[in-house]
Amino acid sequence: MSLQDGVWRERWEAATGVGRSLGWTLARGVVDLLLPPLAHDSPEATAAAGLTADAWSRVVFLEDPVCDGCGAGFEMDGGAFASDRCAACMAQPYAFARARAACVYDEASRGLILKFKHGDHQPFAPLFARWVSRSAAPLLAEADAIVPVPLHRFRLLSRRFNQAAEIARPLARDADLDYLPDALVRQTHTTSQGGKSARGRRLNVKKAFAVTEAGRRRIKGRRILLVDDVLTTGATAEACARALIEAGARAVDLAIVARVRTAREITK
């Protein structure tokens, strides 16, 4: 049983009485499957996703053209683009080959993501998975397997779920791709990345991630799609991608729900 994919959480809640409303949750899940709470291309919101029409209208979704390396939006100027990569990615590429983000991380999306991440609003997981499936469609088409960015076991116990895994699982299922929640582990209990400089973020996660022996066999020679919720400076995704590549992955791409508009500028 995987620690990262949320199955343990359901069993723990059922055993402790925390999950007394599990039957209702499952029933609601069936309804949501037949009538999705919010399609990625619809402005109509429902209570199941916890998203109002006003909140939906304020989310800045990233549409092509975007930088192939970091997912940043290119400004439309009516002319042809000299490259499919931004200047920062051409000067200093990430370890992951390509990246796509569903939306910009700003006031509108931040509140939704934090409700999901820290407020335990689980209906956001399938919603975000649908957003990512649209923005990362080119990456999903070439991926062999999906790996979520892992949490350290101490943080997993306190939060009770890994937000990246909750998004990655339905994403892999709908794309009919291998889902490898325990291929990558966070071997050191790092402090929060929030408030740190770009250099501080890189140092904080340096050598923090490792590929398990079972994971090594399942990723060798394969193209991996790494999934996380937010991209800021890219330090965490970079550390994960390096660990996967060093363990034998052919290439690593990145799919995130939201990206900070000036992720690379923070490093200057």
HELIX and SHEET records of a PDB file:
HELIX    1   1 VAL A    7  THR A   16  1                                  10    
HELIX    2   2 LEU A   22  LEU A   34  1                                  13    
HELIX    3   3 ALA A   47  ALA A   49  5                                   3    
HELIX    4   4 ALA A   53  ARG A   58  1                                   6    
HELIX    5   5 ALA A   87  ALA A   91  1                                   5    
HELIX    6   6 GLU A  107  GLY A  119  1                                  13    
HELIX    7   7 PHE A  124  SER A  135  1                                  12    
HELIX    8   8 ALA A  137  GLU A  142  1                                   6    
HELIX    9   9 ARG A  153  ARG A  159  1                                   7    
HELIX   10  10 GLN A  163  ALA A  175  1                                  13    
HELIX   11  11 ALA A  198  VAL A  205  1                                   8    
HELIX   12  12 GLU A  213  ILE A  219  1                                   7    
HELIX   13  13 ALA A  235  GLU A  246  1                                  12    
HELIX   14  14 GLU A  265  THR A  267  5                                   3    
SHEET    1   A 5 ALA A  99  VAL A 104  0                                        
SHEET    2   A 5 ALA A 251  ARG A 259  1                                        
SHEET    3   A 5 ARG A 223  LEU A 231  1                                        
SHEET    4   A 5 ALA A 145  PRO A 148  1                                        
SHEET    5   A 5 ASP A 178  TYR A 179  1                                        
SHEET    1   B 2 LEU A 184  ARG A 186  0                                        
SHEET    2   B 2 PHE A 209  VAL A 211 -1                                        
END                                                                             
